[in-house]
Amino acid sequence: MILVKPVSYLSFVTAKWAGGILLLWLSLFIGSIATWYYTGILFAWIPVGDLIQSLLLYGLWLTVVLTLTVFFSASLMTPGIAGFLSIAIVIIFNIISSTLSTWLEWSPAQLTSYANEVLLSKAVPEQALSTSLIAFACIIVLLGFSVFIFRKKELAS
């Protein structure tokens, strides 16, 4: 990443993150609406409230993944390595969280199973709130470290 204009490091990193978030949430929303409509026509209609709750939980997990990708993008010089590390860590994180799900109920990787549980059982799991708060904390910490590392990396090169 190269800064040509006098833009703060915080603005640069958060603008990149916000652009990704906008694309991610818009795509997730459109895909969820299309899937909801198709499922309703073929099988049975899912209540809109359950769809929104599931969408929020799943979107939060994808936001964590995107923030991790921005973190590695700010940390490393090669975009391919940043993408690979993001995917590898997400896969490892998912495997560990699903294998040890009784001990890691608070893991942000559990948000996908909580989103599925909302759709299947029509109730939000009680661990979803604490898991969501931890996911928000991860997002804030990763964004903060992204700005810090990007500032140090730009000054070093």
Summary of the structure (lengths in Angstrom):
residues: 157
radius of gyration: 17.7
end to end distance: 11.3
largest distance: 58.1
contacts: 444
relative contact order: 0.14
helix: 80%
strand: 0%
